[in-house]
């Protein structure tokens, strides 16, 4: 059934994306799976002309703020291409990390995760669709960054945003570029 959600892939627009795991399984409970996703973000930035502006990895979804840049043919890379690359790379790396956890522990920690791990056939990692919201004002960009950085606190995973390792909060708060640096200097990013 086709989605009624309209996507606007306009040149120069920043995208606020939410991508959820298959059946909202908490794959990102495992640090090695979070590390795999960060590696996929790095590979995506190396392969696609984009600027990462913010992110948070939650147990069953990720929020991303990204600005596609001009490609070799002077058109911004479509957000669908960025997502296809990121979801493909992260899905492969994350499944590999989950297999390693399974081999070491013979469990992924919860019944739904174990059922996924022992299931036959293709086991998707991501839901096919996600949420995409275009940002074209500095205030809205800052609002979305504040929203994603507060997400682990709202969920009760940590007391303060800086305590959540897999988030861009510390980059903006103290310049910490681990586990991945963001591509924003504080002004409204522009298409280059």
TORKE-687624 format. One record per atom (N, C-alpha, C): x, y, z; residue number from 1; atom name. Coordinates in steps of 0.05 Angstrom, whole numbers, plus 32768, in hexadecimal, padded with zeros to 4 digits. Layout:
<pts>
<<X; Y; Z>; NUM; 'CA'> ...
</pts>
This chain:
<pts>
<<8011; 7FE9; 8000>; 1; 'N'> <<8000; 8000; 8000>; 1; 'CA'> <<8012; 8019; 8000>; 1; 'C'> <<800E; 802C; 7FED>; 2; 'N'> <<801F; 8043; 7FEC>; 2; 'CA'> <<801B; 8055; 8004>; 2; 'C'> <<8030; 8061; 800C>; 3; 'N'> <<802F; 8074; 8023>; 3; 'CA'> <<8023; 808E; 801B>; 3; 'C'> <<8014; 809A; 802C>; 4; 'N'> <<8009; 80B5; 8026>; 4; 'CA'> <<801C; 80CB; 8030>; 4; 'C'> <<8031; 80C3; 803C>; 5; 'N'> <<8045; 80D7; 8045>; 5; 'CA'> <<8054; 80E2; 802D>; 5; 'C'> <<8052; 80FC; 8029>; 6; 'N'> <<805F; 8108; 8013>; 6; 'CA'> <<807B; 8110; 801C>; 6; 'C'> <<808E; 810C; 800A>; 7; 'N'> <<80AA; 8113; 8010>; 7; 'CA'> <<80B1; 812A; 7FFD>; 7; 'C'> <<80BF; 813D; 8008>; 8; 'N'> <<80C8; 8154; 7FF9>; 8; 'CA'> <<80E7; 8155; 7FFA>; 8; 'C'> <<80F3; 814D; 7FE4>; 9; 'N'> <<8110; 814C; 7FE3>; 9; 'CA'> <<8119; 8165; 7FD4>; 9; 'C'> <<8118; 817B; 7FE1>; 10; 'N'> <<8120; 8195; 7FD5>; 10; 'CA'> <<813D; 819B; 7FD9>; 10; 'C'> <<814B; 81A5; 7FC4>; 11; 'N'> <<8167; 81AC; 7FC7>; 11; 'CA'> <<816B; 81C0; 7FDE>; 11; 'C'> <<817E; 81BB; 7FEF>; 12; 'N'> <<8184; 81CD; 8004>; 12; 'CA'> <<8175; 81C9; 801E>; 12; 'C'> <<8161; 81B7; 801E>; 13; 'N'> <<8152; 81B2; 8036>; 13; 'CA'> <<8161; 819E; 8048>; 13; 'C'> <<8161; 81A4; 8061>; 14; 'N'> <<816B; 8191; 8075>; 14; 'CA'> <<8155; 817D; 807B>; 14; 'C'> <<815C; 8164; 807F>; 15; 'N'> <<8148; 814F; 8085>; 15; 'CA'> <<814B; 8146; 80A2>; 15; 'C'> <<8134; 8145; 80B0>; 16; 'N'> <<8132; 8138; 80CA>; 16; 'CA'> <<8126; 811D; 80C5>; 16; 'C'> <<8134; 8108; 80CA>; 17; 'N'> <<812C; 80ED; 80C3>; 17; 'CA'> <<8128; 80DC; 80DD>; 17; 'C'> <<8114; 80CB; 80DD>; 18; 'N'> <<8111; 80B7; 80F1>; 18; 'CA'> <<810E; 809C; 80E3>; 18; 'C'> <<8120; 808A; 80EA>; 19; 'N'> <<811F; 806F; 80DE>; 19; 'CA'> <<811E; 805B; 80F5>; 19; 'C'> <<810A; 8049; 80F3>; 20; 'N'> <<8106; 8035; 8108>; 20; 'CA'> <<810F; 801A; 80FF>; 20; 'C'> <<8116; 800A; 8113>; 21; 'N'> <<811E; 7FEE; 810D>; 21; 'CA'> <<8105; 7FDD; 8107>; 21; 'C'> <<810A; 7FC7; 80FA>; 22; 'N'> <<80F5; 7FB4; 80F4>; 22; 'CA'> <<80E6; 7FAC; 810D>; 22; 'C'> <<80CB; 7FAF; 810C>; 23; 'N'> <<80BA; 7FA9; 8122>; 23; 'CA'> <<80C2; 7FB7; 813C>; 23; 'C'> <<80D1; 7FCD; 8139>; 24; 'N'> <<80DB; 7FDD; 814F>; 24; 'CA'> <<80EA; 7FCC; 8163>; 24; 'C'> <<80F8; 7FB8; 8159>; 25; 'N'> <<8109; 7FA8; 816A>; 25; 'CA'> <<8120; 7FB8; 8174>; 25; 'C'> <<8128; 7FB4; 818D>; 26; 'N'> <<813D; 7FC5; 8199>; 26; 'CA'> <<8159; 7FBA; 8193>; 26; 'C'> <<8160; 7FBA; 817A>; 27; 'N'> <<817A; 7FB1; 8171>; 27; 'CA'> <<8190; 7FC3; 817D>; 27; 'C'> <<818B; 7FDD; 8181>; 28; 'N'> <<81A0; 7FEF; 818A>; 28; 'CA'> <<81A4; 7FEE; 81A8>; 28; 'C'> <<8198; 7FDA; 81B6>; 29; 'N'> <<819F; 7FD5; 81D2>; 29; 'CA'> <<81BC; 7FCC; 81D4>; 29; 'C'> <<81C7; 7FC2; 81BF>; 30; 'N'> <<81E2; 7FB8; 81BF>; 30; 'CA'> <<81F5; 7FCD; 81B4>; 30; 'C'> <<8209; 7FD4; 81C3>; 31; 'N'> <<821C; 7FE9; 81BC>; 31; 'CA'> <<8229; 7FE3; 81A1>; 31; 'C'> <<822F; 7FCA; 819C>; 32; 'N'> <<823D; 7FC3; 8183>; 32; 'CA'> <<822B; 7FC9; 816B>; 32; 'C'> <<8211; 7FC8; 816E>; 33; 'N'> <<81FE; 7FCF; 8158>; 33; 'CA'> <<81FE; 7FED; 8154>; 33; 'C'> <<81FF; 7FFC; 816A>; 34; 'N'> <<8201; 8019; 8168>; 34; 'CA'> <<821B; 8021; 815A>; 34; 'C'> <<8231; 8014; 8161>; 35; 'N'> <<824A; 8019; 8154>; 35; 'CA'> <<8248; 8014; 8136>; 35; 'C'> <<823A; 7FFE; 812F>; 36; 'N'> <<8237; 7FF7; 8113>; 36; 'CA'> <<8227; 800E; 8104>; 36; 'C'> <<8213; 8019; 8111>; 37; 'N'> <<8204; 802E; 8105>; 37; 'CA'> <<8216; 8047; 8101>; 37; 'C'> <<8226; 804E; 8115>; 38; 'N'> <<8238; 8065; 8112>; 38; 'CA'> <<824C; 8060; 80FB>; 38; 'C'> <<8256; 8048; 80F8>; 39; 'N'> <<8267; 8042; 80E2>; 39; 'CA'> <<8259; 8046; 80C8>; 39; 'C'> <<8240; 803E; 80C6>; 40; 'N'> <<8230; 8042; 80AE>; 40; 'CA'> <<822B; 805F; 80A8>; 40; 'C'> <<8228; 8070; 80BD>; 41; 'N'> <<8225; 808D; 80B9>; 41; 'CA'> <<823F; 8098; 80AD>; 41; 'C'> <<8256; 808F; 80B7>; 42; 'N'> <<826F; 8098; 80AC>; 42; 'CA'> <<8272; 8090; 808F>; 42; 'C'> <<826C; 8077; 8089>; 43; 'N'> <<826E; 806D; 806D>; 43; 'CA'> <<825B; 807C; 805B>; 43; 'C'> <<8243; 8082; 8065>; 44; 'N'> <<8230; 8091; 8055>; 44; 'CA'> <<823B; 80AD; 804E>; 44; 'C'> <<8246; 80BA; 8062>; 45; 'N'> <<8252; 80D5; 805D>; 45; 'CA'> <<8269; 80D3; 8049>; 45; 'C'> <<8278; 80BE; 804A>; 46; 'N'> <<828F; 80BA; 8037>; 46; 'CA'> <<8285; 80B4; 801B>; 46; 'C'> <<826E; 80A8; 8018>; 47; 'N'> <<8264; 809F; 7FFE>; 47; 'CA'> <<824F; 80B2; 7FF2>; 47; 'C'> <<8241; 80C0; 8002>; 48; 'N'> <<822C; 80D3; 7FF9>; 48; 'CA'> <<8233; 80EF; 8001>; 48; 'C'> <<822F; 8102; 7FF0>; 49; 'N'> <<8235; 811E; 7FF8>; 49; 'CA'> <<821F; 8128; 800B>; 49; 'C'> <<8224; 8126; 8025>; 50; 'N'> <<8211; 812E; 8039>; 50; 'CA'> <<821F; 813B; 8050>; 50; 'C'> <<8210; 8149; 8061>; 51; 'N'> <<821B; 8154; 807A>; 51; 'CA'> <<8209; 8149; 8090>; 51; 'C'> <<8215; 813B; 80A3>; 52; 'N'> <<8206; 8132; 80BB>; 52; 'CA'> <<8205; 814A; 80CE>; 52; 'C'> <<81ED; 8150; 80D7>; 53; 'N'> <<81E9; 8167; 80E9>; 53; 'CA'> <<81E0; 815E; 8105>; 53; 'C'> <<81D5; 8146; 8108>; 54; 'N'> <<81CD; 813D; 8122>; 54; 'CA'> <<81C3; 8120; 8120>; 54; 'C'> <<81C4; 8112; 8137>; 55; 'N'> <<81BA; 80F7; 8138>; 55; 'CA'> <<81B6; 80EE; 8154>; 55; 'C'> <<81A5; 80DA; 8158>; 56; 'N'> <<81A4; 80CB; 8171>; 56; 'CA'> <<819C; 80AF; 8169>; 56; 'C'> <<81A9; 809B; 8176>; 57; 'N'> <<81A2; 807F; 8172>; 57; 'CA'> <<8193; 8076; 818B>; 57; 'C'> <<817A; 806F; 8188>; 58; 'N'> <<8169; 8065; 819E>; 58; 'CA'> <<8168; 8047; 819B>; 58; 'C'> <<815D; 8039; 81AF>; 59; 'N'> <<815C; 801B; 81AE>; 59; 'CA'> <<814F; 8010; 8195>; 59; 'C'> <<813A; 801D; 818A>; 60; 'N'> <<812B; 8012; 8174>; 60; 'CA'> <<8128; 8025; 815C>; 60; 'C'> <<8135; 803C; 815D>; 61; 'N'> <<8133; 804F; 8147>; 61; 'CA'> <<814A; 8063; 8148>; 61; 'C'> <<814E; 8071; 8132>; 62; 'N'> <<8162; 8086; 8131>; 62; 'CA'> <<8155; 809F; 8127>; 62; 'C'> <<815F; 80B6; 8130>; 63; 'N'> <<8157; 80D0; 8125>; 63; 'CA'> <<8171; 80DB; 8119>; 63; 'C'> <<816E; 80E6; 8101>; 64; 'N'> <<8184; 80F2; 80F2>; 64; 'CA'> <<817D; 810D; 80E8>; 64; 'C'> <<8190; 811F; 80E8>; 65; 'N'> <<818D; 8139; 80DB>; 65; 'CA'> <<81A3; 813B; 80C6>; 65; 'C'> <<819B; 813D; 80AD>; 66; 'N'> <<81AF; 813B; 8097>; 66; 'CA'> <<81A9; 814F; 8081>; 66; 'C'> <<81BE; 815A; 8075>; 67; 'N'> <<81BC; 816C; 805F>; 67; 'CA'> <<81CA; 8160; 8047>; 67; 'C'> <<81BA; 8157; 8033>; 68; 'N'> <<81C7; 814D; 801A>; 68; 'CA'> <<81D6; 8164; 800C>; 68; 'C'> <<81ED; 815E; 8002>; 69; 'N'> <<81FD; 8172; 7FF4>; 69; 'CA'> <<81FC; 816D; 7FD5>; 69; 'C'> <<8209; 817F; 7FC6>; 70; 'N'> <<8209; 817C; 7FA9>; 70; 'CA'> <<821A; 8163; 7FA2>; 70; 'C'> <<8210; 8155; 7F8E>; 71; 'N'> <<821F; 813D; 7F84>; 71; 'CA'> <<8231; 8146; 7F6E>; 71; 'C'> <<823E; 8133; 7F61>; 72; 'N'> <<8250; 8139; 7F4B>; 72; 'CA'> <<8242; 8146; 7F33>; 72; 'C'> <<8228; 8143; 7F31>; 73; 'N'> <<8219; 814F; 7F1B>; 73; 'CA'> <<820A; 8168; 7F24>; 73; 'C'> <<8213; 8174; 7F3A>; 74; 'N'> <<8207; 818D; 7F45>; 74; 'CA'> <<81EA; 818B; 7F4D>; 74; 'C'> <<81E1; 8174; 7F54>; 75; 'N'> <<81C7; 8171; 7F5F>; 75; 'CA'> <<81CB; 8165; 7F7B>; 75; 'C'> <<81BB; 816E; 7F8F>; 76; 'N'> <<81BD; 8162; 7FA9>; 76; 'CA'> <<81B6; 8144; 7FA8>; 76; 'C'> <<81C5; 8134; 7FB7>; 77; 'N'> <<81BF; 8118; 7FB7>; 77; 'CA'> <<81A3; 8115; 7FC4>; 77; 'C'> <<8191; 8105; 7FB7>; 78; 'N'> <<8176; 8101; 7FC2>; 78; 'CA'> <<8178; 80F3; 7FDD>; 78; 'C'> <<8166; 80FC; 7FEF>; 79; 'N'> <<8166; 80F0; 800A>; 79; 'CA'> <<8160; 80D2; 8009>; 79; 'C'> <<8151; 80C9; 7FF4>; 80; 'N'> <<814C; 80AD; 7FF1>; 80; 'CA'> <<8166; 809D; 7FEC>; 80; 'C'> <<8179; 80A9; 7FDE>; 81; 'N'> <<8193; 809C; 7FD9>; 81; 'CA'> <<81A2; 809A; 7FF3>; 81; 'C'> <<81A2; 80B0; 8002>; 82; 'N'> <<81B0; 80B0; 801C>; 82; 'CA'> <<81A5; 809B; 802F>; 82; 'C'> <<818A; 809A; 8030>; 83; 'N'> <<817E; 8086; 8042>; 83; 'CA'> <<8183; 8069; 8038>; 83; 'C'> <<8181; 8065; 801E>; 84; 'N'> <<8186; 804A; 8014>; 84; 'CA'> <<81A3; 8041; 801B>; 84; 'C'> <<81B6; 8053; 8017>; 85; 'N'> <<81D2; 804C; 801E>; 85; 'CA'> <<81D5; 8047; 803C>; 85; 'C'> <<81CB; 805A; 804C>; 86; 'N'> <<81CE; 8057; 8069>; 86; 'CA'> <<81C0; 803E; 8074>; 86; 'C'> <<81A7; 803A; 806B>; 87; 'N'> <<8199; 8022; 8076>; 87; 'CA'> <<81A5; 8008; 806C>; 87; 'C'> <<81AF; 8008; 8053>; 88; 'N'> <<81BD; 7FF0; 8049>; 88; 'CA'> <<81D6; 7FEA; 8059>; 88; 'C'> <<81E7; 7FFE; 805B>; 89; 'N'> <<8201; 7FFA; 8069>; 89; 'CA'> <<81FC; 7FF4; 8087>; 89; 'C'> <<81EB; 8003; 8094>; 90; 'N'> <<81E7; 7FFF; 80B1>; 90; 'CA'> <<81D9; 7FE4; 80B6>; 90; 'C'> <<81C6; 7FDC; 80A4>; 91; 'N'> <<81B9; 7FC2; 80A8>; 91; 'CA'> <<81CD; 7FAB; 80A6>; 91; 'C'> <<81DF; 7FAC; 8092>; 92; 'N'> <<81F3; 7F97; 8090>; 92; 'CA'> <<8206; 7F96; 80A8>; 92; 'C'> <<8210; 7FAD; 80AF>; 93; 'N'> <<8223; 7FAF; 80C6>; 93; 'CA'> <<8215; 7FA7; 80E0>; 93; 'C'> <<81FD; 7FB0; 80E4>; 94; 'N'> <<81EE; 7FAA; 80FD>; 94; 'CA'> <<81E8; 7F8D; 80FF>; 94; 'C'> <<81DF; 7F80; 80E9>; 95; 'N'> <<81DA; 7F63; 80EA>; 95; 'CA'> <<81F3; 7F54; 80F1>; 95; 'C'> <<8209; 7F5D; 80E6>; 96; 'N'> <<8223; 7F50; 80ED>; 96; 'CA'> <<8229; 7F53; 810B>; 96; 'C'> <<8225; 7F6A; 8115>; 97; 'N'> <<8229; 7F6F; 8132>; 97; 'CA'> <<8216; 7F5E; 8143>; 97; 'C'> <<81FD; 7F5C; 813A>; 98; 'N'> <<81EA; 7F4B; 8149>; 98; 'CA'> <<81F1; 7F2E; 8148>; 98; 'C'> <<81FB; 7F25; 8131>; 99; 'N'> <<8205; 7F09; 812F>; 99; 'CA'> <<821C; 7F04; 8143>; 99; 'C'> <<822E; 7F17; 8145>; 100; 'N'> <<8244; 7F15; 8158>; 100; 'CA'> <<823A; 7F13; 8175>; 100; 'C'> <<8226; 7F24; 817C>; 101; 'N'> <<821A; 7F22; 8197>; 101; 'CA'> <<820E; 7F07; 819B>; 101; 'C'> <<81FF; 7EFD; 8187>; 102; 'N'> <<81F2; 7EE3; 8189>; 102; 'CA'> <<8206; 7ECD; 818D>; 102; 'C'> <<821C; 7ECE; 817E>; 103; 'N'> <<8231; 7EB9; 8181>; 103; 'CA'> <<823D; 7EB9; 819D>; 103; 'C'> <<8242; 7ED1; 81A8>; 104; 'N'> <<824E; 7ED3; 81C2>; 104; 'CA'> <<823B; 7ECC; 81D9>; 104; 'C'> <<8222; 7ED4; 81D7>; 105; 'N'> <<820F; 7ED2; 81ED>; 105; 'CA'> <<81F8; 7EBE; 81E9>; 105; 'C'> <<81F5; 7EB5; 81D0>; 106; 'N'> <<81DE; 7EA3; 81C9>; 106; 'CA'> <<81C3; 7EB0; 81D0>; 106; 'C'> <<81C3; 7ECB; 81D1>; 107; 'N'> <<81AB; 7EDA; 81D7>; 107; 'CA'> <<81AF; 7EF7; 81D0>; 107; 'C'> <<819A; 7F04; 81C7>; 108; 'N'> <<819B; 7F21; 81C2>; 108; 'CA'> <<818D; 7F30; 81D8>; 108; 'C'> <<8185; 7F22; 81ED>; 109; 'N'> <<817B; 7F2F; 8205>; 109; 'CA'> <<815D; 7F30; 8209>; 109; 'C'> <<814E; 7F2E; 81F4>; 110; 'N'> <<8130; 7F2E; 81F6>; 110; 'CA'> <<8125; 7F1A; 81E4>; 110; 'C'> <<810D; 7F10; 81EB>; 111; 'N'> <<8100; 7EFC; 81DA>; 111; 'CA'> <<80FB; 7F05; 81BD>; 111; 'C'> <<80F1; 7F1E; 81B8>; 112; 'N'> <<80ED; 7F26; 819D>; 112; 'CA'> <<8107; 7F28; 818D>; 112; 'C'> <<811D; 7F31; 819A>; 113; 'N'> <<8136; 7F32; 818C>; 113; 'CA'> <<8141; 7F16; 8186>; 113; 'C'> <<813D; 7F03; 8199>; 114; 'N'> <<8146; 7EE8; 8195>; 114; 'CA'> <<8136; 7EDB; 817F>; 114; 'C'> <<811C; 7EE0; 817E>; 115; 'N'> <<810B; 7ED5; 8168>; 115; 'CA'> <<8114; 7EE0; 814D>; 115; 'C'> <<811B; 7EF9; 814C>; 116; 'N'> <<8125; 7F05; 8133>; 116; 'CA'> <<813F; 7EF7; 812B>; 116; 'C'> <<8151; 7EF3; 813F>; 117; 'N'> <<816B; 7EE7; 8139>; 117; 'CA'> <<816A; 7ECB; 8130>; 117; 'C'> <<8156; 7EBC; 8139>; 118; 'N'> <<8154; 7E9F; 8132>; 118; 'CA'> <<8140; 7E9A; 811C>; 118; 'C'> <<8134; 7EAF; 8112>; 119; 'N'> <<8120; 7EAC; 80FC>; 119; 'CA'> <<812D; 7EA2; 80E2>; 119; 'C'> <<811D; 7E96; 80D2>; 120; 'N'> <<8126; 7E8C; 80B9>; 120; 'CA'> <<8123; 7EA2; 80A3>; 120; 'C'> <<8133; 7EA0; 808F>; 121; 'N'> <<8130; 7EB2; 8078>; 121; 'CA'> <<813B; 7ECE; 807D>; 121; 'C'> <<8132; 7EE0; 806C>; 122; 'N'> <<813B; 7EFC; 806E>; 122; 'CA'> <<8130; 7F09; 8088>; 122; 'C'> <<8142; 7F16; 8095>; 123; 'N'> <<813B; 7F25; 80AE>; 123; 'CA'> <<8141; 7F42; 80AA>; 123; 'C'> <<812D; 7F52; 80A4>; 124; 'N'> <<8133; 7F6F; 80A1>; 124; 'CA'> <<813D; 7F7C; 80BA>; 124; 'C'> <<814D; 7F90; 80B7>; 125; 'N'> <<8156; 7FA0; 80CE>; 125; 'CA'> <<8145; 7FB9; 80D2>; 125; 'C'> <<813F; 7FC6; 80BC>; 126; 'N'> <<8130; 7FDF; 80BC>; 126; 'CA'> <<8113; 7FDC; 80B3>; 126; 'C'> <<8102; 7FED; 80BD>; 127; 'N'> <<80E7; 7FF0; 80B1>; 127; 'CA'> <<80EC; 7FFD; 8095>; 127; 'C'> <<80DA; 7FF6; 8082>; 128; 'N'> <<80DF; 8001; 8067>; 128; 'CA'> <<80DC; 801F; 8065>; 128; 'C'> <<80CB; 802B; 8074>; 129; 'N'> <<80C6; 8048; 8072>; 129; 'CA'> <<80CF; 8056; 808C>; 129; 'C'> <<80D2; 806F; 808A>; 130; 'N'> <<80D9; 807F; 80A1>; 130; 'CA'> <<80CA; 809A; 80A0>; 130; 'C'> <<80D2; 80AC; 80B1>; 131; 'N'> <<80C6; 80C7; 80B2>; 131; 'CA'> <<80DB; 80DB; 80A8>; 131; 'C'> <<80D3; 80ED; 8097>; 132; 'N'> <<80E4; 8101; 808C>; 132; 'CA'> <<80D7; 811C; 808E>; 132; 'C'> <<80E4; 812F; 809B>; 133; 'N'> <<80D9; 814A; 809F>; 133; 'CA'> <<80EE; 815E; 8095>; 133; 'C'> <<80E7; 8170; 8083>; 134; 'N'> <<80FA; 8183; 8079>; 134; 'CA'> <<80FD; 819B; 808C>; 134; 'C'> <<8116; 81A4; 808F>; 135; 'N'> <<811C; 81BB; 80A0>; 135; 'CA'> <<8127; 81D1; 808F>; 135; 'C'> <<811C; 81E9; 8091>; 136; 'N'> <<8128; 81FF; 8082>; 136; 'CA'> <<812A; 8218; 8093>; 136; 'C'> <<8128; 8216; 80AD>; 137; 'N'> <<812B; 822D; 80BF>; 137; 'CA'> <<813E; 8225; 80D5>; 137; 'C'> <<8150; 8237; 80DD>; 138; 'N'> <<8163; 8232; 80F2>; 138; 'CA'> <<8155; 8229; 810C>; 138; 'C'> <<813E; 8236; 8112>; 139; 'N'> <<8130; 8230; 812B>; 139; 'CA'> <<8126; 8213; 812B>; 139; 'C'> <<811B; 820A; 8114>; 140; 'N'> <<8111; 81EF; 8112>; 140; 'CA'> <<8128; 81DB; 8114>; 140; 'C'> <<813F; 81E1; 8108>; 141; 'N'> <<8156; 81D0; 810A>; 141; 'CA'> <<815F; 81CC; 8127>; 141; 'C'> <<8161; 81E2; 8135>; 142; 'N'> <<8169; 81E1; 8151>; 142; 'CA'> <<8154; 81D2; 8162>; 142; 'C'> <<813A; 81D6; 815C>; 143; 'N'> <<8125; 81C8; 816A>; 143; 'CA'> <<8127; 81AA; 8166>; 143; 'C'> <<812D; 81A1; 814E>; 144; 'N'> <<812F; 8184; 8149>; 144; 'CA'> <<8149; 8179; 8156>; 144; 'C'> <<815E; 8188; 8156>; 145; 'N'> <<8177; 817F; 8164>; 145; 'CA'> <<8171; 817C; 8182>; 145; 'C'> <<8164; 8190; 818D>; 146; 'N'> <<815D; 818E; 81AA>; 146; 'CA'> <<814B; 8176; 81AF>; 146; 'C'> <<8138; 8171; 819D>; 147; 'N'> <<8126; 815B; 81A0>; 147; 'CA'> <<8135; 8140; 81A0>; 147; 'C'> <<8146; 813C; 818C>; 148; 'N'> <<8154; 8122; 818B>; 148; 'CA'> <<8167; 811F; 81A2>; 148; 'C'> <<8174; 8134; 81AB>; 149; 'N'> <<8187; 8132; 81C1>; 149; 'CA'> <<817A; 812C; 81DB>; 149; 'C'> <<8161; 8135; 81DE>; 150; 'N'> <<8152; 8130; 81F7>; 150; 'CA'> <<8144; 8115; 81F7>; 150; 'C'> <<8143; 8108; 81E0>; 151; 'N'> <<8134; 80EF; 81DD>; 151; 'CA'> <<813D; 80D9; 81F1>; 151; 'C'> <<8157; 80D4; 81F5>; 152; 'N'> <<815F; 80C0; 8209>; 152; 'CA'> <<8157; 80C7; 8225>; 152; 'C'> <<8156; 80E1; 822C>; 153; 'N'> <<814D; 80EA; 8246>; 153; 'CA'> <<812F; 80E5; 824A>; 153; 'C'> <<8120; 80ED; 8235>; 154; 'N'> <<8103; 80E9; 8237>; 154; 'CA'> <<80FC; 80CB; 823A>; 154; 'C'> <<810B; 80BA; 822E>; 155; 'N'> <<8106; 809D; 8230>; 155; 'CA'> <<8111; 8091; 824A>; 155; 'C'> <<811F; 80A0; 825A>; 156; 'N'> <<8129; 8096; 8273>; 156; 'CA'> <<8142; 8085; 8270>; 156; 'C'> <<8150; 8088; 825A>; 157; 'N'> <<8168; 8078; 8255>; 157; 'CA'> <<8180; 8084; 8263>; 157; 'C'> <<8180; 809F; 8266>; 158; 'N'> <<8195; 80AE; 8274>; 158; 'CA'> <<8188; 80C6; 8282>; 158; 'C'> <<8197; 80D2; 8294>; 159; 'N'> <<818E; 80E9; 82A3>; 159; 'CA'> <<8193; 8103; 8293>; 159; 'C'> <<81A9; 8104; 8285>; 160; 'N'> <<81B2; 811C; 8276>; 160; 'CA'> <<81B9; 8114; 8259>; 160; 'C'> <<81B4; 8126; 8246>; 161; 'N'> <<81BA; 811F; 822A>; 161; 'CA'> <<81D7; 8118; 8225>; 161; 'C'> <<81E9; 8125; 8233>; 162; 'N'> <<8206; 811F; 822F>; 162; 'CA'> <<820E; 8103; 8237>; 162; 'C'> <<81FD; 80F5; 8246>; 163; 'N'> <<8203; 80DA; 824F>; 163; 'CA'> <<81FD; 80C5; 823A>; 163; 'C'> <<81EE; 80CD; 8225>; 164; 'N'> <<81E7; 80BA; 8210>; 164; 'CA'> <<81FD; 80BA; 81FB>; 164; 'C'> <<820B; 80A4; 81F8>; 165; 'N'> <<8222; 80A2; 81E7>; 165; 'CA'> <<821C; 80A6; 81CA>; 165; 'C'> <<8206; 809B; 81C0>; 166; 'N'> <<8201; 809B; 81A4>; 166; 'CA'> <<81EE; 80B2; 819C>; 166; 'C'> <<81F9; 80CA; 819D>; 167; 'N'> <<81EA; 80E2; 8198>; 167; 'CA'> <<81FE; 80F8; 8191>; 167; 'C'> <<81F4; 810B; 8182>; 168; 'N'> <<8205; 8122; 817A>; 168; 'CA'> <<8206; 8138; 8190>; 168; 'C'> <<81F8; 8133; 81A7>; 169; 'N'> <<81F7; 8148; 81BB>; 169; 'CA'> <<8212; 8152; 81C4>; 169; 'C'> <<8224; 813F; 81CA>; 170; 'N'> <<823F; 8147; 81D5>; 170; 'CA'> <<824F; 8156; 81C0>; 170; 'C'> <<824A; 8151; 81A6>; 171; 'N'> <<8258; 8161; 8192>; 171; 'CA'> <<8251; 817E; 8195>; 171; 'C'> <<8237; 8184; 8198>; 172; 'N'> <<822E; 81A0; 819B>; 172; 'CA'> <<8233; 81AB; 81B6>; 172; 'C'> <<8233; 819B; 81CA>; 173; 'N'> <<8236; 81A5; 81E6>; 173; 'CA'> <<8254; 81AA; 81EC>; 173; 'C'> <<8266; 8199; 81E4>; 174; 'N'> <<8282; 819C; 81EC>; 174; 'CA'> <<8296; 8197; 81D5>; 174; 'C'> <<828D; 8194; 81BC>; 175; 'N'> <<829F; 818F; 81A6>; 175; 'CA'> <<82A9; 8173; 81A4>; 175; 'C'> <<829E; 8160; 81B3>; 176; 'N'> <<82A7; 8144; 81B2>; 176; 'CA'> <<829D; 8138; 8198>; 176; 'C'> <<82B0; 8130; 8187>; 177; 'N'> <<82A9; 8125; 816D>; 177; 'CA'> <<82A8; 8106; 816C>; 177; 'C'> <<82A6; 80FA; 8184>; 178; 'N'> <<82A4; 80DC; 8185>; 178; 'CA'> <<8287; 80D5; 818D>; 178; 'C'> <<827B; 80C2; 8181>; 179; 'N'> <<8286; 80AF; 816E>; 179; 'CA'> <<8287; 80B9; 8152>; 179; 'C'> <<827A; 80D0; 814B>; 180; 'N'> <<827B; 80DB; 8130>; 180; 'CA'> <<8277; 80F9; 8131>; 180; 'C'> <<8287; 8107; 8123>; 181; 'N'> <<8285; 8125; 8122>; 181; 'CA'> <<826D; 812D; 8110>; 181; 'C'> <<8261; 8143; 8118>; 182; 'N'> <<824C; 814F; 8107>; 182; 'CA'> <<8258; 8164; 80F4>; 182; 'C'> <<8249; 816B; 80E0>; 183; 'N'> <<8253; 817E; 80CB>; 183; 'CA'> <<8244; 8198; 80CE>; 183; 'C'> <<8244; 81A3; 80E5>; 184; 'N'> <<8235; 81BD; 80EA>; 184; 'CA'> <<8245; 81CE; 80FC>; 184; 'C'> <<8247; 81E8; 80F5>; 185; 'N'> <<8256; 81FB; 8105>; 185; 'CA'> <<8244; 820E; 8115>; 185; 'C'> <<822A; 820A; 8115>; 186; 'N'> <<8218; 821A; 8125>; 186; 'CA'> <<8206; 822C; 8114>; 186; 'C'> <<820E; 8233; 80FC>; 187; 'N'> <<81FD; 8243; 80EB>; 187; 'CA'> <<81EB; 8231; 80DA>; 187; 'C'> <<81D7; 823D; 80CD>; 188; 'N'> <<81C5; 822C; 80BC>; 188; 'CA'> <<81D6; 8221; 80A5>; 188; 'C'> <<81D8; 8207; 80A3>; 189; 'N'> <<81E8; 81FB; 808E>; 189; 'CA'> <<81DD; 8203; 8072>; 189; 'C'> <<81EF; 8204; 805F>; 190; 'N'> <<81E7; 820A; 8044>; 190; 'CA'> <<81F1; 81F4; 8031>; 190; 'C'> <<81E3; 81F2; 801B>; 191; 'N'> <<81E9; 81DF; 8007>; 191; 'CA'> <<8203; 81E7; 7FF9>; 191; 'C'> <<8217; 81D5; 7FF8>; 192; 'N'> <<8230; 81DB; 7FEA>; 192; 'CA'> <<8235; 81C8; 7FD4>; 192; 'C'> 
</pts>
